[in-house]
Amino acid sequence: MSGRRLGAVERLEALYEALASIRGSKREELTPSLSFSAGTVYPDVLKVAVKHGVSDTELLEGLAELGALEKVYYDSLVACPKCGSTRLLSRFRCPHCGGSNLRKIAVVAHLACGGINTVEEESGSPRCTKCGKPLREVSVIGRLYQCLGCGARFETPLPAYSCTDCNHAFDYRGARYVSVYKYRVRRENLDSVAKKLLMELAKEVGSAEGFKAETAVQAKGRSGYYHPVDLAFSSGGETIQVDIVAESPRAMSETLASIAKTPDLQSKHFVLVPKSLESSLQNLASGNMLTYSDAHDLSEKIKQVFREVKEKEKG
């Protein structure tokens, strides 16, 4: 499956959605589905790939680079050297004249008389050339191919192919031989990769809105105590500090720890929290907490924060 080139924000959103899909599947390995109609596809991320118009393989390669997956050899396929498609029709050719009009024949010994005969495998009721009787009880000595174009007989024909996508014809010498991979899920890394993707996404959105981002900030509070903050965005004289909580078993404790910093921080402070925690946090009065349902929603929430800040500056 081929795909279009994504912008930085959409690519990060697609990677995060693919990661969430893999996490939800509970699978330990992502194996490809091989078919003539669809080619090589990975069902676990196909829906996300189609939604964003990107290759499913590109998503998996991106997650492998980030350490969420481990790429492992699975199989090898013949591919068209012109367009790369694996949707091929295969045929045999004569090694002498290149013709494709071949017949498969068997060399047999007639057990009744010992006569040696060559018989087309699709023939109906052949008779022995020595005794003339039907070849019912025989011993197969070997199998050959015969070219009806030039008459040559041979044991091994040349494999050849034609691509159903671009109609390119080629033989084994010009064929591409491509490796297909499966991906092992590295569950111990999923939480950290999810957090990294969301932070990179926030940085990209901030940059597009004219804000400069700094990561892993130690922000000095009114008490003199320094608080670790995921991101600090600055534009002119305005600073916005952001903590991002990714979906994980520790999400609730991270959310509470992040919200607790707000009263002591001197700049505007926002905490982005998975929407799955919303019902558990509904009694917690915090105007700086924003919930997000997916990566795109997170982008929109951050974008809205930046635009509100810029509107106040203009006012």
C-alpha positions in Angstrom: 0.0 0.0 0.0 1.5 3.3 -1.1 0.8 6.6 0.7 1.1 10.3 0.3 3.7 12.5 2.1 2.4 13.8 5.4 3.2 17.1 7.1 5.0 16.9 10.5 1.8 17.4 12.6 -0.3 14.9 10.7 2.5 12.3 10.7 2.9 12.5 14.5 -0.9 12.3 14.8 -1.0 9.2 12.6 1.9 7.5 14.5 0.2 8.1 17.8 -3.1 6.7 16.5 -1.2 3.6 15.2 0.5 3.2 18.5 -2.9 3.4 20.4 -4.3 0.8 18.0 -1.4 -1.5 18.6 -1.7 -1.0 22.4 -5.4 -1.8 22.3 -5.0 -4.9 20.2 -2.9 -6.6 23.0 -0.9 -8.4 20.3 2.7 -9.3 20.8 3.5 -9.5 17.1 2.1 -7.7 14.0 2.3 -10.1 11.0 1.4 -9.1 7.4 -1.5 -10.4 5.5 -0.5 -11.5 2.0 -3.1 -11.6 -0.7 -3.2 -11.1 -4.5 -5.9 -8.4 -4.3 -4.4 -6.3 -1.5 -0.7 -7.2 -1.6 1.1 -7.0 1.7 -1.0 -5.2 4.4 -0.8 -5.0 8.2 -4.4 -5.3 9.5 -3.6 -3.9 13.0 -2.8 -0.4 11.6 -4.5 -0.5 8.2 -7.5 1.6 9.4 -5.2 4.4 10.7 -3.2 4.2 7.5 -6.3 4.5 5.3 -7.6 7.4 7.4 -4.4 9.4 6.9 -3.7 8.3 3.3 -0.4 6.9 4.3 1.4 3.5 3.9 0.8 1.1 6.8 4.4 0.0 6.4 5.5 3.7 6.9 3.7 3.8 10.2 5.3 0.6 11.4 8.7 1.7 10.3 8.3 5.0 12.1 7.3 3.2 15.3 10.2 0.8 15.0 12.6 3.8 14.7 11.1 5.1 17.9 11.6 1.8 19.7 8.0 0.8 20.1 8.4 -2.1 17.7 11.2 -4.5 16.7 11.5 -5.3 12.9 12.0 -9.0 12.2 12.3 -10.9 8.9 9.1 -12.8 7.9 9.2 -13.8 4.2 10.5 -12.8 0.7 8.4 -12.1 -2.3 9.0 -11.6 -6.1 8.2 -8.0 -7.1 7.9 -6.1 -10.3 11.2 -4.3 -11.1 9.3 -1.4 -12.7 6.6 -0.5 -10.2 7.4 -2.7 -7.2 4.0 -4.5 -7.1 3.8 -8.1 -5.9 0.5 -8.6 -7.8 2.1 -10.8 -10.5 1.0 -13.5 -12.9 3.6 -16.3 -13.2 4.3 -18.5 -16.2 7.1 -20.8 -17.5 9.2 -20.1 -20.6 11.3 -22.3 -22.8 15.0 -21.8 -22.0 15.9 -22.3 -25.7 13.5 -20.0 -27.5 11.7 -18.1 -24.7 8.3 -19.4 -25.8 5.5 -20.0 -23.3 3.5 -22.7 -25.1 4.8 -25.6 -23.0 3.5 -29.0 -22.1 4.4 -31.0 -19.0 5.2 -34.6 -19.8 6.0 -37.7 -17.8 8.6 -40.4 -18.7 7.1 -43.7 -17.6 8.0 -47.4 -17.8 5.0 -49.7 -18.7 5.2 -52.4 -16.0 3.4 -55.0 -18.3 6.1 -54.9 -21.1 8.9 -52.6 -19.9 8.3 -50.1 -22.7 9.5 -46.5 -22.1 6.9 -43.9 -22.9 6.5 -40.1 -22.7 3.0 -39.0 -21.7 1.4 -35.6 -21.5 0.1 -35.3 -17.9 -3.3 -34.0 -19.2 -3.8 -36.7 -21.8 -6.8 -39.0 -21.4 -6.0 -42.8 -22.0 -2.6 -43.1 -23.6 -1.3 -46.4 -24.9 2.1 -48.0 -24.8 4.2 -47.4 -27.8 5.8 -50.8 -27.4 2.9 -53.2 -26.8 -0.1 -50.9 -27.7 -1.9 -51.7 -24.5 -3.3 -48.9 -22.2 -0.8 -47.4 -19.8 -2.6 -48.3 -16.6 0.2 -49.7 -14.5 3.4 -47.6 -14.9 6.5 -46.5 -13.0 7.3 -42.8 -13.3 11.0 -42.3 -14.3 11.0 -38.6 -14.5 9.1 -35.5 -15.6 10.0 -33.0 -18.4 8.6 -30.0 -20.2 8.3 -29.8 -23.9 8.2 -26.5 -25.9 5.6 -26.8 -28.7 7.2 -23.8 -30.4 10.7 -25.2 -30.9 10.2 -28.8 -29.9 12.9 -28.7 -27.1 12.6 -30.9 -24.0 14.0 -29.8 -20.7 13.6 -30.5 -17.0 13.7 -26.9 -15.7 11.7 -24.1 -17.4 12.5 -20.4 -16.9 10.1 -18.7 -14.5 8.7 -15.5 -15.9 6.1 -13.0 -14.7 3.8 -10.2 -15.8 2.7 -7.4 -13.5 -1.0 -6.9 -13.2 -0.6 -3.3 -12.2 1.8 -1.9 -14.9 1.7 -4.9 -17.4 5.5 -5.1 -17.3 6.8 -8.6 -18.4 10.1 -9.9 -17.0 11.8 -13.1 -16.0 13.6 -14.3 -12.9 16.8 -12.5 -13.9 15.1 -9.0 -13.8 12.8 -9.7 -10.9 13.1 -7.8 -7.6 13.2 -10.1 -4.6 11.9 -8.1 -1.6 11.9 -9.0 2.1 8.7 -8.8 4.1 8.9 -8.1 7.9 6.8 -8.7 10.9 7.0 -6.4 14.0 7.3 -7.5 17.6 5.6 -5.1 20.0 8.0 -3.8 22.7 5.4 -3.2 25.3 7.9 -1.9 27.9 8.5 1.1 25.6 5.0 2.0 24.6 4.3 4.5 27.3 7.6 6.4 26.8 7.1 6.4 23.0 3.5 7.7 23.4 4.7 10.6 25.6 7.5 11.4 23.2 5.1 11.6 20.2 2.7 13.9 22.1 5.5 16.2 23.1 6.8 16.4 19.6 3.3 17.1 18.4 2.9 19.9 20.9 6.2 21.4 19.8 5.2 21.3 16.1 1.8 22.9 16.8 3.5 25.6 18.9 6.1 26.3 16.2 3.3 26.7 13.6 1.6 29.2 16.0 4.8 31.2 16.4 6.0 29.9 19.8 9.5 28.7 20.6 9.5 25.5 22.6 11.9 24.3 25.3 11.7 20.7 26.7 12.4 19.2 30.1 12.3 22.6 31.8 13.1 23.3 35.5 10.6 26.1 36.3 11.2 28.1 39.4 8.1 28.5 41.5 7.1 31.4 43.9 8.3 29.2 46.7 11.8 29.1 45.2 11.3 25.4 44.5 12.1 24.2 40.9 9.4 22.1 39.3 10.0 19.8 36.3 7.8 20.8 33.4 7.5 18.9 30.0 7.4 22.0 27.8 7.8 25.8 28.0 6.5 27.9 25.1 7.5 31.5 24.7 6.5 34.2 22.3 7.5 37.8 23.1 7.2 38.3 26.8 4.6 35.5 27.3 5.5 32.0 28.6 3.2 29.0 28.7 4.2 25.9 30.6 2.7 22.6 29.5 2.7 19.1 31.0 1.4 16.2 28.9 0.1 13.0 30.4 0.0 10.0 28.0 -2.4 7.1 28.4 -0.7 4.6 30.8 -1.2 2.8 34.1 0.5 5.8 35.8 -1.7 8.5 34.1 -3.8 9.3 37.1 -0.8 9.8 39.5 1.0 11.9 36.8 -2.0 14.0 36.3 -2.4 14.8 40.0 1.3 15.6 40.4 1.2 17.9 37.4 -1.9 19.8 38.6 -0.3 20.2 42.0 2.4 22.4 40.5 0.1 25.0 39.2 -0.4 27.2 42.3 3.4 27.6 42.7 4.3 28.2 39.1 4.6 31.9 38.0 3.7 31.4 34.3 0.5 30.0 32.8 0.5 26.3 33.3 -1.7 23.7 31.4 -2.0 20.0 31.9 -3.2 17.8 29.0 -4.8 14.6 30.2 -6.4 11.6 28.4 -10.1 11.8 28.2 -10.4 8.4 29.7 -9.6 10.0 33.1 -12.3 12.7 32.8 -14.9 10.9 34.9 -12.3 10.2 37.7 -11.2 13.8 37.7 -14.6 15.5 37.5 -14.6 16.6 41.1 -11.2 18.1 40.8 -11.7 21.9 40.1 -8.8 22.8 37.9 -9.2 25.4 35.2 -5.8 24.5 33.7 -6.6 20.9 32.9 -7.5 20.0 29.3 -8.6 16.5 28.3 -7.9 15.1 24.8 -9.5 12.1 23.1 -6.7 11.5 20.5 -3.6 13.1 19.0 -5.6 15.4 16.7 -7.8 16.6 19.6 -4.6 17.3 21.6 -3.3 19.4 18.7 -6.5 21.4 18.6 -6.6 22.0 22.3 -3.0 23.3 22.3 -3.6 25.4 19.2 -6.6 27.0 21.0 -4.5 27.8 24.0 -1.9 29.6 21.9 -4.5 31.5 20.0 -6.2 32.7 23.1 -2.8 33.9 24.5 -2.1 35.8 21.3 -5.6 37.4 21.3 -5.0 38.7 24.8 -1.6 40.1 23.8 -3.3 42.0 20.9 -6.0 43.2 23.3 
